[in-house]
Amino acid sequence: MRKIAALLLTSLVASPVMANSDPAAEPRSIVKEFGGQLVPTLKNSMKENGPVGSIDVCHIKAPAIAKELSLKHNWDVNRVSLKPRGATATPDAWETATLKWFEQQIAAGADPKKLEKFEIVRENGKEVKRYMKPVMTAGLCLTCHGTDTQIPDAVKQKIAEVYPNDKATGYGTGQVRGAFSFQKAN
């Protein structure tokens, strides 16, 4: 009887550990939290303020959300792109390779909703957890990230003011525009 009780107790204590054995579970939930805050804010702003008035959502609100989530979860939360718009969006070598890998996977028919990458890497002699999830270009995105003919002149002017070194245009629907990129030192 004691053996059964001990096994039962052991399984109850061990269950949470086994349930959380997916190393990407935490950053995956942060992506959902980030997107859950940013996407509705952007959509509402587009309805209320139009494209020009909504540029500040990505310029000011998105970094604020990232900072809030970084503090809350103890992960460095960022967005990166091979064609960065803002200063913090320039990918490092690991992020660049991952963004290219996302593009290859999607070109080969992978479902972008299921794509992600989690890896523990050594950086400066320390283990660092790295996680990325692609951000795909949707129709709404083309107003600010589309081709030269898709972006209205007033939007181009505002983007040039806010992002003088902008490279984040020329996208089409369904392309990898960038990624959520998180890292955490072990």
N, C-alpha and C positions, 0 to 999 in steps of 0.2 A: 504494500500500500504506500509506503514511504517513497519507493522508487517511482511509482506512478505520479504521486504528488510532486516529486522533484522534477520529473520530466515535464509535467504540466506547467509548473512554475518556470522552468527553463524556457519552454516554448513561448510562454507569455512575455517573458523578459526579452527574448531574442526576436520576437516578431517585429517590433518597430525597427530594429537594425536591418532585418532582412527586407522590410518594406521600403526602406530608404537606401537600398544598396545601389540604386541608379545614380551614378555621380553627376549626371546632367539634370537631375530632377530640380535642384534648387535654381540654377540659372534659367532653366526652361520656365519655371514659374515666374521668375523676374521678367522675362520677355513678355509673358502674358500680362503681367502687371503694367509694364511700360506701355505696351501697345494698348492696353485697356484704358490707360489715361490719355495717351497721345492721340490716338485715332479719333475718338469722339470729340475731343477738343478741337482738332483740325477740321473735322466735318462741320461742326457747329460754327466755327469761325468762318469757314468758306461760305456758309449760308448767310451769316449775319454781316460779315465784313468784306466778302469777296476775296479774290486771290491776293491782291496787293496788301490788304489788311490782315491777311492770314500768314504772311511770311514771318511775322514775329512769333507765331506759334512754334515754328521750326527753329527760329533763331534764338528765342528767349525761353519759351516754355519747355521745349524738348530737353535742352541742357539742364534746366531746373529740375525736371522730372528725373533725369539721369543722376543728378547730384543727390536728390532726395533718396532714390533707390540705392545708390552707393552707400550712403550713410546707414540706411535702414538694414541692408543685407550684408554689409561688409564685403562687397564686390566692387571692383572698378567697372562702372557701367558706362558704355559709350556706343556711338554709332560710327561706322567707318564705310568708306566707299573707294573703289578704284578711281572714281572721278569725284573727289571730295568737293564739298561746298564750303564747309567751315574749317577752321584751323585744326580742330581736334578730330576731324573726320579722316585724316590721312592715315592709312593703314601701315602697321609695321610689317616685317617680313612674314611672320606667321599669319597675320590677317590677310595679307596680299595673296599668299598661297591658298588660303582657305576660300577667299572670294573667287579666285580662279577655279578652284575645285567645285564650288557651288555652280558656277557657270557651265563647267564640263558636265556635271551630273544632270543639270536641267536640260542641256543640249542632248543628252543621252536618254531623256525621257523620265527622269526622276520627278517625283511629286515635290514641288518646292515647300509645301506645307509640312512635309515629313523630313526635310533636310535640316541638319544641324551638325555641329562638330564640337566634341568635347575632347580635350587632351590635357595631360599633365606634362609640362615641358620644363626644362631647366633653363633659367635665366639668371645671369649673374650669380651662379652657384646655388640658387634656391629653386625649389619646386614651385611651379605656378600652375594653377588650374586655368585653362583657357576654354572659352565657350563662344561659339558664334551661331547665329540663326539668320538666314538671308531675309532681306527686305525686298519684296518684289514690287515692280512698278505696276500700279493699277491706273485706270483711266483718270481718276482725280489727280494723280501725281503729274500727269503730262502738262498741266497748266503751268507748272514751275520747272519740271524736269524733262519735258518733251523736246521735240526738234525746234529749231529756230522759228519755223512757221507756226508752231502750236502755242508758243509762249507769247502772250500779248505784250506789246511794247511797254505798257506801264509796269508790268510784272518784271520785265527785263531790267528796267530802270531801277526799281526797288531792290532787286537782287544785286545789281551792280553796286548800289550804295551799301548794302548790308554785308555782302560777300564779294569784295573786290577781286579775289582770286578764284572765283567760282569755276568749276569744271563739271558740275553735276547736271548737264543737259544732254540732249540727244538720245534719250531713252525711248523705248517703245513699250507698250503694254506687255507684261509677262517677263520682262528682263530683270536680272538681279541689279537693283539700284544701289545696294549696299548691304549692310548687316548690322544687327545688334552684336556687339562684341564686349564680352565680360572677362575679367581676369581677377584672380584672387591668389595671393601667396599662401602656401601651405604653412 
